Amino acid sequence: MADTKREIERKYESDVGGLPDLTGAGGVAAVLDKGVADLDAVYYDTADERLAAAGLTLRRRTGGTDAGWHLKFPVAPGVRDEIHAPLSGTVPPALAALVRSRVRRSELLPLVRIRTRRDLSHLVDADGALLAEVAVDDVRAERPAGDGRAAQWTEIEVELADGGDPALLDTVEKRLRGAGVRPSSSPSKLARALTATAGPDRRPEPPEERTPTTAGDHVLAYLRTQRDALVTLDPAVRRDVHDSVHRMRVATRRLRSALRTYRTVLDRAATDPLREELRWLGGELGLARDQEVLTERLTADLDDLPDTLVTGPVHARLRTWSQARRSGSRRRLLAALDSERHLDLLDTLDALLADPPLRPAAAGKPAKVLAKAVRKERATLSTLLEQALALPPGHDRDLALHEARKQAKATRYAAEAAVPALGDPAAGLLKAAKLLQGLLGDHQDSVMARQALRELAGQAQAARESAFTYGVLHGREEQRAAAYEAELPGALRACEAGP
């Protein structure tokens, strides 16, 4: 089983050697010598260094107090999540799964070996509590291929203790800078080692930065952002990071919507099959999320009721019902992410972005091509919502409002993709469409809640329990839905003022 630790640290370079006196820096009362350790780490990556390009590091390290496998994900500058697994001869399956969206079917190879002689010190406060660890590292890096490419340097690492105050790092840095120590130019040992030991033909070219000019440029830039989100969120979903399933699902929706909206830019013969695969992935991501949202809504509504309106074992029945519906949904989602179908989807998306099936409109001016597509989505939204509101209350109206909700999302994402090209008009529509989508989403949540309450009431009656409370909640949901519907015409008018 892999363990996760949040690592907050800063790295420095020094030509003077040793560690300056840090006593008195912030709350540091003493600097305790913790001895010297020899560390030997082999870093793994694909031959084309995909993990390193994304700021990820995967290593097998011996020596020190935390020997084993370590996988590090960047969170923010100087902040990484380190996932630890026990020492073994091959990459642990739990860690291999977390890099699968980047590695795909490529082999993980030992690319760099880094041996470190670490002189470790603890910074403690007046009570002896650990504030931070400081390491002076003498580093030697070499390519395992034995071709003689190697590099040596000395660096200082300052890592904040768990739960420590990040302000301490600023205070320590001020002391270090005063002693002639400077921040490292590399974010990690691996990054420095890869650059220092790369042969002339392996040194990475700086990424080409090109300002989007055509309609196709803007659409492709938006698609790349969502593709990157899919790849990045894959390990977060596997780790069950808060809100990761929802965010990954939104990325699939944005991709599907953009591919549909901008059919004049990209050939649908190539994009329609990809849209269907994205629909599949979004469905797998939605199983657990939809049930989670519904349970949270019903639980909150139940908690809001006065005790006098709660009759029978309603809380217990709601928990049992929710657990039964959620059973196996996470296992199914992980199986989908592990499937060949998911890898094929990612590969297809990469191939489309590398060699896009552009249509003639792709070369057109964004102000014309993108604006036309956005206006078309907005017009469809107006038609669907007006038709839905013209229907009498009931099942057909609820279904029509749900279709309008999906179109509100399409309009929102169309405007979102066009903001860099169209500016404030698209941004205004984006804001208005988001508000309208929220109202329609709340309405649909109410529809699903009423359906669930009827199901729960039926189960209660079959068990000879009172169904009174479910009826009370159902009535409240009906009132909510009516309130949402009353706001829809005004929200639609705001959408109709756009590019």
DAUR-V547939 format. One record per residue. N is the residue number from 1. RES is the residue in three letters. SS is DSSP state (alpha for helix, beta for strand, coil for the rest). D_CENTER is the distance of its C-alpha to the mean C-alpha in whole Angstrom. Layout:
# DAUR-V547939
n res ss d_center
N RES SS D_CENTER
N RES SS D_CENTER
This chain:
# DAUR-V547939
n res ss d_center
1 MET coil 22
2 ALA coil 20
3 ASP beta 19
4 THR beta 17
5 LYS beta 18
6 ARG beta 17
7 GLU beta 19
8 ILE beta 20
9 GLU beta 22
10 ARG beta 24
11 LYS beta 26
12 TYR beta 30
13 GLU beta 32
14 SER coil 36
15 ASP coil 39
16 VAL coil 41
17 GLY coil 40
18 GLY coil 40
19 LEU coil 38
20 PRO coil 40
21 ASP coil 41
22 LEU coil 38
23 THR coil 40
24 GLY coil 40
25 ALA coil 37
26 GLY coil 35
27 GLY coil 36
28 VAL coil 37
29 ALA coil 40
30 ALA beta 40
31 VAL beta 39
32 LEU beta 39
33 ASP beta 40
34 LYS beta 38
35 GLY beta 39
36 VAL beta 38
37 ALA beta 36
38 ASP beta 36
39 LEU beta 32
40 ASP beta 32
41 ALA beta 29
42 VAL beta 28
43 TYR beta 24
44 TYR beta 23
45 ASP beta 21
46 THR coil 22
47 ALA coil 25
48 ASP coil 24
49 GLU coil 21
50 ARG alpha 18
51 LEU alpha 16
52 ALA alpha 18
53 ALA alpha 17
54 ALA coil 14
55 GLY coil 15
56 LEU coil 15
57 THR beta 18
58 LEU beta 19
59 ARG beta 23
60 ARG beta 26
61 ARG beta 28
62 THR beta 31
63 GLY coil 33
64 GLY coil 32
65 THR coil 31
66 ASP coil 28
67 ALA coil 29
68 GLY beta 26
69 TRP beta 23
70 HIS beta 20
71 LEU beta 17
72 LYS beta 15
73 PHE beta 12
74 PRO beta 12
75 VAL beta 10
76 ALA beta 13
77 PRO coil 17
78 GLY coil 18
79 VAL beta 16
80 ARG beta 14
81 ASP beta 14
82 GLU beta 16
83 ILE beta 17
84 HIS beta 20
85 ALA beta 22
86 PRO coil 26
87 LEU coil 28
88 SER coil 29
89 GLY coil 30
90 THR coil 27
91 VAL coil 24
92 PRO coil 23
93 PRO alpha 21
94 ALA alpha 19
95 LEU alpha 17
96 ALA alpha 18
97 ALA alpha 16
98 LEU alpha 13
99 VAL coil 14
100 ARG alpha 15
101 SER alpha 13
102 ARG alpha 14
103 VAL alpha 17
104 ARG coil 18
105 ARG coil 22
106 SER coil 23
107 GLU coil 24
108 LEU coil 23
109 LEU beta 26
110 PRO beta 27
111 LEU beta 27
112 VAL beta 28
113 ARG beta 30
114 ILE beta 30
115 ARG beta 33
116 THR beta 33
117 ARG beta 36
118 ARG beta 34
119 ASP beta 36
120 LEU beta 35
121 SER beta 35
122 HIS beta 34
123 LEU beta 34
124 VAL beta 36
125 ASP coil 37
126 ALA coil 40
127 ASP coil 40
128 GLY coil 38
129 ALA coil 35
130 LEU beta 32
131 LEU beta 30
132 ALA beta 29
133 GLU beta 30
134 VAL beta 31
135 ALA beta 32
136 VAL beta 34
137 ASP beta 33
138 ASP beta 35
139 VAL beta 33
140 ARG beta 34
141 ALA beta 32
142 GLU beta 33
143 ARG coil 33
144 PRO coil 33
145 ALA coil 35
146 GLY coil 38
147 ASP coil 39
148 GLY coil 40
149 ARG coil 37
150 ALA beta 36
151 ALA beta 35
152 GLN beta 36
153 TRP beta 35
154 THR beta 35
155 GLU beta 32
156 ILE beta 31
157 GLU beta 28
158 VAL beta 28
159 GLU beta 25
160 LEU beta 25
161 ALA coil 26
162 ASP coil 24
163 GLY coil 24
164 GLY coil 26
165 ASP coil 26
166 PRO coil 24
167 ALA alpha 27
168 LEU alpha 29
169 LEU alpha 27
170 ASP alpha 29
171 THR alpha 32
172 VAL alpha 32
173 GLU alpha 31
174 LYS alpha 34
175 ARG alpha 36
176 LEU alpha 35
177 ARG alpha 35
178 GLY alpha 39
179 ALA coil 40
180 GLY coil 39
181 VAL coil 35
182 ARG beta 33
183 PRO beta 29
184 SER coil 28
185 SER coil 27
186 SER coil 25
187 PRO coil 21
188 SER coil 22
189 LYS alpha 25
190 LEU alpha 24
191 ALA alpha 23
192 ARG alpha 27
193 ALA alpha 28
194 LEU alpha 27
195 THR alpha 28
196 ALA alpha 31
197 THR alpha 32
198 ALA coil 31
199 GLY coil 34
200 PRO coil 35
201 ASP coil 34
202 ARG coil 30
203 ARG coil 30
204 PRO coil 26
205 GLU coil 27
206 PRO coil 25
207 PRO coil 23
208 GLU coil 25
209 GLU coil 24
210 ARG coil 25
211 THR coil 25
212 PRO coil 25
213 THR coil 28
214 THR beta 29
215 ALA alpha 27
216 GLY alpha 26
217 ASP alpha 24
218 HIS alpha 22
219 VAL alpha 21
220 LEU alpha 20
221 ALA alpha 18
222 TYR alpha 16
223 LEU alpha 16
224 ARG alpha 15
225 THR alpha 12
226 GLN alpha 10
227 ARG alpha 11
228 ASP alpha 9
229 ALA alpha 6
230 LEU alpha 8
231 VAL alpha 8
232 THR alpha 6
233 LEU alpha 4
234 ASP alpha 7
235 PRO alpha 8
236 ALA alpha 6
237 VAL alpha 8
238 ARG alpha 11
239 ARG coil 11
240 ASP coil 11
241 VAL coil 8
242 HIS coil 9
243 ASP coil 8
244 SER alpha 5
245 VAL alpha 8
246 HIS alpha 9
247 ARG alpha 6
248 MET alpha 6
249 ARG alpha 10
250 VAL alpha 10
251 ALA alpha 9
252 THR alpha 12
253 ARG alpha 14
254 ARG alpha 14
255 LEU alpha 15
256 ARG alpha 18
257 SER alpha 19
258 ALA alpha 19
259 LEU alpha 21
260 ARG alpha 23
261 THR alpha 24
262 TYR coil 25
263 ARG coil 27
264 THR coil 30
265 VAL coil 28
266 LEU beta 26
267 ASP coil 29
268 ARG alpha 28
269 ALA alpha 30
270 ALA alpha 27
271 THR alpha 24
272 ASP alpha 25
273 PRO alpha 25
274 LEU alpha 21
275 ARG alpha 21
276 GLU alpha 22
277 GLU alpha 20
278 LEU alpha 17
279 ARG alpha 19
280 TRP alpha 19
281 LEU alpha 15
282 GLY alpha 15
283 GLY alpha 18
284 GLU alpha 16
285 LEU alpha 13
286 GLY alpha 15
287 LEU alpha 18
288 ALA alpha 17
289 ARG alpha 15
290 ASP alpha 18
291 GLN alpha 20
292 GLU alpha 18
293 VAL alpha 19
294 LEU alpha 22
295 THR alpha 23
296 GLU alpha 22
297 ARG alpha 24
298 LEU alpha 27
299 THR alpha 27
300 ALA alpha 27
301 ASP alpha 30
302 LEU alpha 32
303 ASP alpha 31
304 ASP alpha 32
305 LEU coil 36
306 PRO coil 39
307 ASP alpha 40
308 THR alpha 43
309 LEU alpha 41
310 VAL coil 39
311 THR coil 42
312 GLY coil 41
313 PRO coil 38
314 VAL alpha 36
315 HIS alpha 33
316 ALA alpha 34
317 ARG alpha 34
318 LEU alpha 30
319 ARG alpha 29
320 THR alpha 30
321 TRP alpha 30
322 SER alpha 26
323 GLN alpha 26
324 ALA alpha 28
325 ARG alpha 25
326 ARG alpha 22
327 SER coil 24
328 GLY coil 23
329 SER alpha 20
330 ARG alpha 17
331 ARG alpha 19
332 ARG alpha 19
333 LEU alpha 16
334 LEU alpha 16
335 ALA alpha 19
336 ALA alpha 17
337 LEU alpha 15
338 ASP alpha 17
339 SER coil 20
340 GLU alpha 21
341 ARG alpha 21
342 HIS alpha 17
343 LEU alpha 18
344 ASP alpha 20
345 LEU alpha 18
346 LEU alpha 16
347 ASP alpha 19
348 THR alpha 21
349 LEU alpha 18
350 ASP alpha 18
351 ALA alpha 22
352 LEU alpha 22
353 LEU alpha 20
354 ALA alpha 23
355 ASP coil 26
356 PRO coil 25
357 PRO coil 28
358 LEU beta 29
359 ARG coil 31
360 PRO alpha 34
361 ALA alpha 32
362 ALA alpha 29
363 ALA alpha 32
364 GLY coil 33
365 LYS beta 32
366 PRO alpha 29
367 ALA alpha 31
368 LYS alpha 33
369 VAL alpha 31
370 LEU alpha 27
371 ALA alpha 29
372 LYS alpha 31
373 ALA alpha 28
374 VAL alpha 27
375 ARG alpha 30
376 LYS alpha 31
377 GLU alpha 27
378 ARG alpha 29
379 ALA alpha 32
380 THR alpha 31
381 LEU alpha 29
382 SER alpha 32
383 THR alpha 34
384 LEU alpha 32
385 LEU alpha 32
386 GLU alpha 36
387 GLN alpha 37
388 ALA alpha 35
389 LEU alpha 36
390 ALA alpha 40
391 LEU coil 40
392 PRO coil 41
393 PRO coil 39
394 GLY coil 38
395 HIS alpha 36
396 ASP alpha 36
397 ARG alpha 35
398 ASP alpha 32
399 LEU alpha 31
400 ALA alpha 32
401 LEU alpha 30
402 HIS alpha 27
403 GLU alpha 27
404 ALA alpha 27
405 ARG alpha 24
406 LYS alpha 23
407 GLN alpha 25
408 ALA alpha 23
409 LYS alpha 20
410 ALA alpha 21
411 THR alpha 23
412 ARG alpha 20
413 TYR alpha 18
414 ALA alpha 21
415 ALA alpha 22
416 GLU alpha 18
417 ALA alpha 19
418 ALA alpha 22
419 VAL alpha 22
420 PRO alpha 22
421 ALA alpha 25
422 LEU alpha 27
423 GLY coil 26
424 ASP alpha 27
425 PRO alpha 28
426 ALA alpha 25
427 ALA alpha 23
428 GLY alpha 26
429 LEU alpha 25
430 LEU alpha 22
431 LYS alpha 22
432 ALA alpha 25
433 ALA alpha 23
434 LYS alpha 20
435 LEU alpha 23
436 LEU alpha 25
437 GLN alpha 22
438 GLY alpha 21
439 LEU alpha 25
440 LEU alpha 25
441 GLY alpha 22
442 ASP alpha 24
443 HIS alpha 27
444 GLN alpha 25
445 ASP alpha 24
446 SER alpha 28
447 VAL alpha 29
448 MET alpha 27
449 ALA alpha 28
450 ARG alpha 32
451 GLN alpha 31
452 ALA alpha 30
453 LEU alpha 33
454 ARG alpha 35
455 GLU alpha 34
456 LEU alpha 34
457 ALA alpha 38
458 GLY alpha 39
459 GLN alpha 38
460 ALA alpha 40
461 GLN alpha 43
462 ALA alpha 43
463 ALA coil 43
464 ARG coil 46
465 GLU coil 43
466 SER coil 43
467 ALA coil 41
468 PHE alpha 42
469 THR alpha 39
470 TYR alpha 37
471 GLY alpha 39
472 VAL alpha 38
473 LEU alpha 35
474 HIS alpha 35
475 GLY alpha 37
476 ARG alpha 35
477 GLU alpha 32
478 GLU alpha 35
479 GLN alpha 36
480 ARG alpha 32
481 ALA alpha 32
482 ALA alpha 35
483 ALA alpha 34
484 TYR alpha 30
485 GLU alpha 33
486 ALA alpha 35
487 GLU alpha 32
488 LEU alpha 31
489 PRO alpha 34
490 GLY alpha 34
491 ALA alpha 30
492 LEU alpha 31
493 ARG alpha 33
494 ALA alpha 31
495 CYS alpha 29
496 GLU coil 32
497 ALA coil 33
498 GLY coil 30
499 PRO coil 30
